[in-house]
Amino acid sequence: MPLSRPAILSIAVLALLAGSAAAQQTLPPVDPAIATMSVDQKVEMRQKLMKEDGLLLRQARSATGDAAVQAATTVLQNFVNFPALFADGANNTISEADSHIWDDFDKFADIFRQGQVDAGNMLAAAKAGDQAAYAAAYKSLSQKCFECHQTYRID
């Protein structure tokens, strides 16, 4: 007996939810040291990690093999840590973060959650040696960086 359209849609939704849950389970944990950092330490750390990501992503564009895996692993960890480094209004006079971040922190943090998916896809593609999927995930992640900087960074 063929499946009805509603049954097919239900199966598709369940598959997407299962895939999403599996992807979330593979995220590395937030660095526990962040919980004990002062505001100044959080600002300093996030600036350091964003510079690191910028360098890594420029190099990752054409990376393959172990270099691609390492770049994606580091960027993924950083994207997991970023929301914690901005949480609770962590800002000071040397920060380039726009105060609008904390007006709607969930919207801001969602960019990082989307970036985590992209970085996770980059990592999976790098491990599989799938350059097309790696390039697509890289491009999507780069767009998240641009979107965030355009919206939430003071230049």
N, C-alpha and C positions, 0 to 999 in steps of 0.2 A: 504494500500500500504506500503510495507516494506521500511525502510529508506536505502538510498544508503550509501556506505562506506564513501564518502566525507561528507555526512550529519552527519553521526555518529561522525566522527572525529571533525567536526565543533562544534557539541554540546558538545563533551568532552572538547575541548579547551575552549569554553565559560564557562563551569562549573568550570574548573580549574582556569580561570581568576577571576571568581566571588568568588570562595573560597579564592583565594589569596587576593583579595581586601577586603573581609570580615575579614580575619586574620589581615591585616594591619590596619583596622579600629579599632580593639580591642586593639591595643598596647597602653600602657600608654604614656602620654606625657613625653618628656625629661624634667628633673628637670630644671626649669627656673633659679635657682640659679647658674647653671653652666656658664651661659652667662656672669656673673659678676665676675667669679673667675680669679685670676691671674694664671700664668703658674704653679707656685709652689703649689698653692691650687689644681689645676687640677691633678697634679702628685700625690699629697698626697691623694686626694679623690679616684683616680682610684686604687691606691695601696690598700687603705682600702677596697674598694668594691671588688677587686679581692680576697683579703684574706677572706672576708666575703663569697664570692661565693664558694671559695675552701672549707671552713668549711661547708657551707650549702649543697653543693653537696655531700660531704662525708656522711653527715647525711641523705640527701634526697634519697640516694640509696635504703634504706629500709623503708623510711617514707610512711605512709598511712594517710588517712583522712585529718584532719585539718593541721597536720604537713607538709604533702606533698603539700597541697594548699599554705600554707604560704611560704614554701621554693621556690616553683615555681614562686609565685608572686614576691618575692624579687629578684630572679635571673632574671626574665623577666625585671623588672624595671632597674636593673643594666645593662643588655645587651642593653637596650634602651639608657641608659646614656653614655655608654662607648665611642661611636664614638665622642660625643661632648667633652668628657674629653681628647681625643687625638687630636682633630681638631686644625687646624692652627699652627701645629708644636709644640704643647705643650710638651716640654721636658726640662729637666734640669740634673744636674750632679748626682742626687740621683735616677733618673729614671732607670729602667731596660729595657726600651723600645729601640729597635734597630732603628737607624735612617732610615732604609729602609722602615719603616712604611709610612713615608711622601713622599717617592719616588713614590709610587703607593697607595695613601690613599684609593682610591675606592676599590681596591682589599682587603686591610686590613679591611676596614669597612664592606665589604661583609661577612666576617666571623662572625661579630656581627649580621648582618641582618639574616644570616642563624641560628645563635644561638637564635635570637628572635623567630624564627619560632619554633625551638625545645623547648624553654622555654614555649612558648604559648601552644604547644602540651602537654607538661608536665602538665601545669596548667589545661587545658581542661580535660585531662585524670584523674588528681587528683580529680577534681570536680565531674567527672562521676564515680569515684571509679574503673576505668579500669587499673588495675595493669600492664597488658601486654603492653598497649599503653604507660603508664607512664614509664615503664622500657625501652621501645624502644626509647622514646624521650630523656630520661636521658642518654642513651648510645650515641645517636647521639650528644647531647649537649657536653658530655664529650670529644668526638672526636674533636669537634670544639675548645675546650679549649686547648687540646693537640696540635692541628695543629697550633694554634696561638702562643702558647708558644715556640714551636719548630722553628717556622719561624721568629717571631718578638720579642723574648725576649733575652736579653743579660744575660747570667748566669755567 
